[in-house]
Amino acid sequence: MVHRSKNSKPGRSWIGFLYACGAGLALSQPAAAQSAQWPLQDLSAFRQPGSSWQLASDVQARLGKPNVLETSKGAGVLVNLPGKKQHGQDLFTSQEFGDIDLELDYMMAEGSNSGIYFQGRYELQLLDSWGVANPRPGDNGGIYERWDDSKPEGQKGYQGYAPRQNASKAPGLWQHLKVSFQAPRFDASGNKIENARIIRAELNGVLIHENVVLEGPTRGSIGGGDEKATGPIRIQGDHGAVAFRNISIREFKTPRPELSALQYSVFGGRYTKDLFLTAKPRATGASKVLTANAGPLSPEYVLQYTGTLNVKEAGEYNLGLSMQGGGGFIKINGKNVTEFGQNRGKVQLPAGEVPIEIVYARSGEWGNPSLGMVISGPGVRDFYTGDAITPDDTDPIMVNADQNTILRSFIDVPGSQQKVVHAVSVGSPEKVHYTYDMDKGMLVQVWRGRFLETTPMWHERGNGTARPQGAIQRFGTPFFTLGRLASQQDAWNADSTGSGYRPKGYVLDENDRPTFRYQIHGSTVTDAIRVFEDGHGLSRELTVSEPAADLYAKLAEGAQIEALDKNLYLVDGKAWYLQLQDAGGAKPIVRDAAGKKELIIPVKGKLSYSILF
């Protein structure tokens, strides 16, 4: 059910079809390409780096200390530390690039400001935008404005693009950025014939831009406003402390393979393996394009294409069919690259003309028939050739959280076949939301941004599953928050056997915020989770009646857990903060457990802490 304040209904918003070709596949299905992971063992990838740029083995920000990053000696992390005595300078790569996919991690100091300029001209902003409710083009992940000083005040900035939602993390946490950039195109005379564009950009796993045309350089670009086919990556270095790691660039500069000499045969009925040996085609002909609509049509038919794939550069290629209303497969030189109904496959291709066969089998009357092929390879970004894709007429069903909102559903557990089957997701107008597992008394995940998509839950028969729609921080495979340990080295109990666990639902406060209740190990527990008004995270207060002497709470698990200051911890490789507020005098323990770290603490009756992310 959805619970809202009085006189309100579940919200639905309708979003258009996200095309599954070309740009839409560039990052979700990484292409084989000319790529490089920068080891960052020195600064040789950059030309004349200023003195504010250095290398470190690790870096750390401090909440409450603006523009401060603390470094550890070593290499692997690129750090900019501008200051009053050391004015920062922008950093330029020695190499120039055209079409690229850029992927990296970055960390902002509190209040810090930086940016990445593609070709030195088109800026994607990096900023401490933690908790900003309605981001603008100058916020983290925004495409910065172009600028015209001749325009009136208030109109000088134009054509800036805010991120679709604020997916920013807190200062001192690593953020992950993936951008697919297409350079402008020029004819033989040097005239621009196509604008640059951001094909796709993801911040912390959230789509923030798609197919954004860049009609010209943004403010502060190099070259006096000119545009080129290639240019350096430029990192803004004169505004604030920022760090980078895991920088990877894939280049795309090989001409695309092309289909030619396509001949089709149309057969009636369903596809069988011996169809082409026993049946005669109803029609044959030539086609300039790959389409599901060649020749006479019927509710059930099979299209067989033969032709040539002209390959410019030898190497491993990724081929796939994009189909609606049927299935099919691809053969190269008589051998299957994909099986019937399989989306994609890999194949080694020589340079030159390669024989290709493509089969599309239409079945029944479901879906608009369409056929296309997606190709990627060495130096070739995913591209699509074929029918225009007709959108599925199923609009996604979205639940917004303009007020405190509760929805019960299934929630998938990534990386496993499990689902949280008694999940309660709680949304807030501060755009910080969480999921609670009523079978274990556990906070499963928290996220920032939009609330839930419920299409899998409510469309047609549905499967009961809802999907978070923002930058998600998960807390591991669901476990019981409370458990008894005979010693601090005992493994955390994975099931409820002998615990007497009994969920007792939840009660709502005057603002429709739930407090969960359950019984475990002879104690009655109330579990109150509240979102901070500034959107920085949430607090959790557990109250346990007459706790057993050996009762513990597991607060966190992850690859690493670092103690920063008193009662403040960085969890899972600087993914989120945990701040302990009140433990009744109990001391937290960081311990090794099954290849991970766990943060546990004895329970004295009341336990409160915050999660910042």
Secondary structure, 3 states (H helix, E strand, C coil): CEECCCCCCCCCCCCCCCCCCHHHHCCCCCCCCEEEECCCCCCCCEECCCCCEEEEEEEEECCCCECCEEEEEEEEEEEECCCCCCCCCCEEEEEEECEEEEEEEEEECECCEEEEEECCCEEEEEECCCCCCCCCCCCCCCECCEECCCCCCCCCEECCECCCCCCCCCCCCCEEEEEEEECCEECCCCCEEECEEEEEEEECCEEEEEEEEECCCCCCCCHHHCCCCCEEEEECCCCCCEEEEEEEEEEECCCCCEEEEEEEEEEECCCCCCHHHHCCCCEEEEECCCCCCCCCCCCCEEEEEEEEEEECCCEEEEEEEEEECEEEEEEECCEEEECCCCCEEEEEECCEEEEEEEEEEECCCCCCCEEEEEEEECCEEEEEEECCCCCCCCCCCEECCCCCEEEEEEEECCCCCCEEEEEEEEECCCCEEEEEECCCCEEEEEEEEEEEECHHHHCCCCCCECEEEEEEEECCCCCCCEEECCCCCCCCCCCCCCCCCEEEEEEECCCCCEEEEEEECCEEEEEEEEECCCCCEEEEEEEECCCCCCEEEEEEEECCEEECCCCEEEECCCCEEEEEEECCCCCCEEEEECCEEEEEEECCCEEEEEEEC
